[in-house]
Amino acid sequence: MSATRILAVARRIGQGFRRDERTLGLIFVVPLVVTALLGWVIRDQKEATIHLAGAGIDVAALQVAAQSAPGRTLTIDIVDLGPSPTLDDLRAAVRDGTADIGIFVAAQRGGAPDVTIVTAGTDPATESGMVNAVQSLIVGAFTSGAPSLFGPPVIHVATIFLSADADTLDVLAPVFLGYFGYFFVFMLTGISFLRERVGGTLERLLSTPVSRAEIVLGYSLGFGFFATLQVLVLTLFVLGRIDVPAIGPLPAFTIGLAIQSAGSPAIAFLITILLSLGAVNLGIFLSTFARTELQIIQFIPLVIIPQGLLGGIFWPIDRLPDILQVVAHALPMAYAVDGLKAVMLRGADLTDAAVRLDVLVLAGIAALFVVLAGATIKREVA
């Protein structure tokens, strides 16, 4: 074994990096940018505001208690449901998004107030924190010495959509469909189209009567077919379940997550397909700026990761800093996540204006990148 030859190989790698500014940027600049973005999002998130509706309890007193409690940063916005609201009124307010939490105080049982806290049940992690905060305020209000109360309240939590024992997987299922499909379709298209360019296939096509628009649409259709198959397999895996019995020495196992969609799986599939078609055309567009497969991969921290941070996957978009909210609303992932959550978690369909908006925006973004891809090809070969 020769140390000279080892150093020669290592020197060659170093010289290759020195001549590749994009790779150097990926190593030193992009991690700093992504880390700074993550720190900005986490540190500068807006304070959570709980939109609270109540029946049989003075929610204004809870608001005052939240503001005066030492060390508490909870902000409560009271939702007015009119005179004498019922439990059904509270559930309706939470269902349509007017209120985040509803508090209903029923007749006392055994001298203790019976309190029902109503949540949507679509985000167990976030709602659990809200419920705990509101619950502590309720206990404080009912044990503060008011003469009409006779003991600590009996508190129940009820949900509108998912069950009260829903876990994080139930909430993240729409994200699996959207984000993973987007990521892998982008990689498939970007690398495959780059190979078409490097192999000379694209230039040979451009020398024929085939127009640039026909080339882009043809590639989009071809890659879109495989993207559709990929999304179909992913959808079946997330929503389906196959129990495989034990075979010989192999134990029994399960294929699929068996996530229950509150809405139509077909609409969820439509939203995911539109997102993936946008990824197909984005991959075609960006691959014209790359010379190697490594450079296609370098687009991931710039294109895919920011959408994961700003697209509403980990935290609500309305809690981001104002500037990042503007950026988030320009990202296809934000509309896909919003639409998939609305369909799969809340049972929305195409009669819902927000879902229709998500579908139209995703379709528009896919069409936009078809135009951009065609224009880029023209500039490259002209």
C-alpha positions in Angstrom: 0.0 0.0 0.0 1.5 3.3 -1.1 0.9 6.5 0.8 1.8 8.5 -2.3 -0.9 6.9 -4.4 -3.5 7.4 -1.6 -2.6 11.1 -1.4 -2.7 11.4 -5.2 -6.3 10.1 -5.2 -7.3 12.4 -2.3 -5.6 15.4 -4.1 -7.7 14.6 -7.2 -10.9 14.7 -5.2 -9.8 18.0 -3.6 -9.1 19.5 -7.0 -12.5 18.4 -8.3 -14.2 20.2 -5.4 -12.1 23.3 -6.0 -13.3 23.6 -9.6 -16.9 22.9 -8.7 -18.3 26.1 -7.1 -21.8 24.5 -6.7 -20.5 21.7 -4.7 -18.5 24.0 -2.5 -21.6 26.1 -2.0 -23.5 22.9 -1.0 -20.9 22.0 1.6 -20.4 25.4 3.2 -23.2 27.9 2.3 -26.4 25.9 1.9 -26.2 24.2 5.4 -25.8 27.7 6.9 -28.8 29.0 5.0 -31.0 26.1 5.9 -29.9 26.2 9.6 -30.5 29.9 9.7 -34.0 29.5 8.2 -34.8 26.8 10.7 -33.6 29.0 13.6 -35.6 31.9 12.2 -38.8 29.9 12.0 -38.4 28.4 15.5 -37.3 31.5 17.4 -39.6 34.0 15.7 -42.8 32.1 15.5 -45.8 34.2 16.5 -47.4 33.6 19.9 -50.3 31.1 19.6 -53.7 32.6 19.9 -56.5 30.3 21.1 -59.9 31.1 19.6 -62.2 30.1 22.4 -65.9 29.6 22.5 -67.8 28.8 25.7 -71.3 27.9 27.0 -72.2 28.0 30.6 -68.9 29.6 31.6 -67.5 33.1 31.6 -64.8 32.8 28.9 -63.9 36.5 29.4 -62.8 35.6 32.9 -60.5 32.9 31.4 -59.1 35.5 29.1 -58.3 37.8 32.0 -56.8 34.9 34.0 -54.6 33.9 31.0 -53.3 37.5 30.8 -52.6 37.9 34.5 -51.1 34.5 35.2 -47.4 34.9 36.0 -45.1 33.5 33.3 -48.0 32.6 31.0 -47.9 33.7 27.3 -51.3 32.3 26.3 -53.5 34.6 24.3 -57.2 34.0 24.1 -59.6 35.4 21.5 -63.2 35.0 22.5 -65.6 33.8 19.8 -69.1 35.1 20.3 -71.7 32.5 19.5 -74.7 34.6 20.5 -77.0 34.2 23.5 -77.3 30.8 25.2 -75.1 28.7 22.9 -75.5 24.9 23.1 -73.0 22.1 22.9 -74.0 21.7 19.2 -73.2 25.3 18.6 -69.8 24.8 20.1 -69.2 21.7 18.0 -70.3 23.6 14.8 -67.9 26.5 15.6 -65.0 24.1 16.0 -66.0 22.1 12.9 -66.0 25.1 10.6 -62.8 26.6 12.1 -64.4 29.6 13.8 -63.1 28.3 17.2 -60.1 26.3 18.1 -61.6 25.1 21.4 -65.1 25.0 22.8 -65.9 24.8 26.5 -69.3 23.5 27.6 -70.3 23.4 31.3 -73.2 21.0 31.9 -75.3 20.3 35.0 -73.2 19.4 38.1 -72.7 15.8 39.0 -72.2 15.2 42.7 -71.5 18.8 43.4 -68.7 19.1 40.8 -69.1 21.0 37.5 -69.1 18.8 34.4 -67.0 20.4 31.7 -66.5 19.2 28.1 -63.6 20.6 26.1 -64.2 20.3 22.4 -61.4 20.3 19.9 -61.1 19.5 16.2 -58.9 16.5 16.8 -56.8 17.1 13.6 -53.5 18.0 15.4 -53.1 16.1 18.6 -49.7 17.6 19.5 -50.8 21.3 19.1 -54.3 20.7 20.6 -52.9 18.8 23.6 -50.9 21.9 24.5 -53.9 24.1 24.1 -56.1 21.8 26.1 -53.7 21.6 29.0 -53.4 25.4 29.1 -57.1 25.9 29.0 -57.7 23.1 31.5 -55.5 24.7 34.1 -57.3 28.0 33.6 -60.7 26.2 34.1 -59.6 24.5 37.2 -58.3 27.8 38.6 -61.6 29.5 37.7 -63.7 26.8 39.3 -61.7 26.6 42.5 -61.1 30.3 43.1 -63.8 30.6 45.7 -66.9 31.4 43.6 -69.9 30.7 45.8 -71.9 28.9 43.1 -69.2 26.2 42.7 -68.7 23.2 45.0 -65.6 21.5 43.9 -63.1 20.9 41.2 -64.6 20.3 37.8 -64.9 16.9 36.0 -63.3 17.6 32.6 -63.8 15.6 29.4 -62.2 16.1 26.0 -64.2 15.5 22.9 -63.0 15.7 19.3 -64.9 16.5 16.1 -62.9 14.7 13.4 -60.2 12.3 14.6 -60.7 10.3 17.7 -59.3 11.5 21.0 -56.7 8.7 21.0 -55.4 9.6 17.5 -51.7 9.6 17.2 -49.1 11.6 15.3 -49.1 9.1 12.5 -52.8 9.8 11.8 -52.0 13.5 11.4 -48.8 13.0 9.4 -50.4 10.7 6.8 -51.4 13.5 4.5 -47.8 14.8 4.8 -46.5 11.4 3.7 -48.5 11.5 0.6 -47.6 15.1 -0.4 -44.0 15.6 0.7 -42.5 12.1 0.0 -44.2 12.0 -3.4 -43.0 15.5 -4.3 -39.4 14.6 -3.2 -39.0 11.3 -5.1 -40.8 12.6 -8.3 -38.5 15.6 -8.4 -35.5 13.4 -8.1 -36.8 10.9 -10.8 -37.6 13.7 -13.3 -34.5 15.8 -12.7 -32.0 13.0 -13.1 -33.8 11.3 -16.0 -34.2 14.5 -18.0 -30.5 15.4 -17.3 -29.6 12.0 -18.8 -31.7 12.9 -21.9 -29.7 16.1 -22.3 -26.3 14.6 -21.6 -27.0 11.7 -24.0 -27.9 14.1 -26.8 -31.5 12.8 -27.1 -32.9 16.3 -26.5 -30.8 18.0 -29.1 -31.7 15.3 -31.7 -35.4 15.9 -30.9 -34.9 19.7 -31.3 -33.5 19.1 -34.8 -36.8 17.5 -35.9 -40.1 19.2 -36.6 -41.1 18.5 -33.0 -41.7 21.9 -31.2 -40.2 22.8 -27.9 -43.7 22.8 -26.4 -44.4 19.3 -27.7 -41.1 18.1 -26.3 -41.8 19.5 -22.8 -45.4 18.2 -22.8 -44.2 14.8 -24.0 -41.6 14.5 -21.3 -44.1 15.7 -18.7 -46.6 13.1 -19.9 -44.0 10.3 -19.9 -42.6 11.2 -16.5 -46.1 12.0 -15.2 -47.2 8.5 -15.9 -44.6 7.0 -13.6 -45.2 9.8 -11.1 -48.9 8.7 -11.1 -47.9 5.1 -10.5 -45.6 6.2 -7.7 -48.4 8.3 -6.0 -50.8 5.4 -6.5 -48.5 2.9 -4.7 -47.8 5.4 -1.9 -51.6 6.2 -1.5 -52.4 2.5 -1.3 -49.7 1.9 1.2 -50.8 4.8 3.4 -54.5 4.0 3.3 -54.5 0.3 2.9 -53.4 -2.7 4.9 -52.6 -6.3 4.1 -52.1 -8.8 6.9 -49.6 -11.5 5.8 -49.9 -14.7 7.9 -46.9 -16.5 9.3 -45.3 -18.7 6.6 -42.9 -21.3 7.9 -40.2 -19.6 10.0 -41.3 -16.1 8.9 -43.6 -14.4 11.5 -46.8 -12.6 10.5 -46.4 -9.1 9.4 -48.5 -6.2 8.0 -48.0 -4.1 4.8 -49.5 -0.7 4.9 -50.4 2.0 7.5 -54.2 1.6 7.4 -54.8 5.3 7.9 -58.5 6.2 7.7 -59.3 9.1 5.4 -62.2 11.2 6.6 -62.8 12.4 3.1 -62.6 10.9 -0.4 -59.3 9.1 -1.2 -59.9 10.1 -4.8 -59.7 13.8 -4.0 -56.6 13.2 -1.9 -55.1 11.3 -4.9 -56.0 14.2 -7.2 -54.3 16.8 -5.0 -51.2 14.6 -4.7 -51.1 14.0 -8.5 -51.3 17.7 -9.2 -48.4 18.3 -6.7 -46.4 15.5 -8.3 -47.0 16.9 -11.8 -45.7 20.2 -10.6 -42.6 18.4 -9.3 -42.2 16.7 -12.7 -42.2 20.1 -14.5 -40.0 21.7 -11.8 -37.5 18.8 -12.3 -37.4 19.4 -16.0 -37.0 23.1 -15.5 -34.2 22.9 -12.9 -32.3 20.1 -14.7 -31.5 22.5 -17.5 -29.2 24.3 -15.0 -27.3 21.2 -14.0 -24.5 19.4 -15.7 -24.2 16.3 -13.5 -26.5 14.2 -11.3 -24.7 15.6 -8.3 -25.8 19.1 -9.2 -29.4 17.8 -9.4 -29.1 16.6 -5.9 -27.7 20.0 -4.9 -31.1 21.5 -5.6 -32.7 19.4 -2.8 -31.6 21.7 0.1 -32.8 24.7 -2.0 -36.1 23.4 -3.2 -37.3 20.5 -1.1 -36.1 21.3 2.4 -37.5 24.9 2.6 -40.9 23.6 1.5 -40.8 21.1 4.4 -40.0 23.9 6.8 -42.4 26.5 5.5 -45.2 24.4 4.0 -47.3 23.8 7.1 -45.9 20.4 7.9 -44.4 21.0 11.3 -46.2 24.2 12.4 -49.1 26.3 11.1 -48.2 28.9 8.4 -50.0 31.7 10.3 -47.5 31.4 13.1 -44.5 32.0 10.9 -42.9 35.5 10.7 -44.8 37.7 8.3 -42.1 37.6 5.6 -41.9 33.8 5.7 -45.7 33.6 5.5 -45.5 35.4 2.1 -42.8 32.9 0.9 -44.9 30.0 2.2 -47.9 31.0 0.2 -45.8 30.9 -3.0 -44.9 27.2 -2.3 -46.9 24.4 -3.8 -46.3 22.2 -0.7 -48.3 24.7 1.4 -51.4 24.2 -0.8 -51.0 20.5 -1.0 -50.6 20.0 2.8 -53.6 22.3 3.4 -55.7 20.4 0.9 -54.7 16.9 2.0 -55.3 17.7 5.6 -58.7 19.2 4.8 -59.7 16.1 2.9 -58.2 13.3 5.0 -58.6 14.8 8.5 -61.7 17.0 8.2 -63.6 15.2 5.4 -63.7 18.2 3.1 -64.5 17.8 -0.6 -64.5 19.9 -3.8 -67.5 21.8 -2.5 -65.2 23.4 0.0 -63.8 26.7 -1.4 -60.4 26.2 0.3 -60.0 22.8 -1.3 -60.9 24.2 -4.7 -58.4 26.9 -4.3 -55.7 24.4 -3.4 -56.5 22.3 -6.5 -56.5 25.3 -8.8 -53.2 26.7 -7.4 -51.5 23.4 -7.8 -52.7 23.0 -11.3 -51.6 26.5 -12.1 -48.1 25.9 -10.7 -47.7 22.7 -12.8 -48.7 24.7 -15.9 -46.3 27.5 -15.0 -43.3 25.2 -14.9 -44.3 23.8 -18.2 -43.9 27.2 -19.7 -40.6 27.9 -17.8 -39.2 24.6 -18.9 -40.0 25.3 -22.5 -38.4 28.8 -22.3 -35.3 27.3 -20.6 -34.8 24.7 -23.3 -35.0 27.4 -25.9 -32.3 29.5 -24.3 -30.0 26.5 -23.8 -29.9 25.3 -27.4 -30.3 28.6 -29.2 
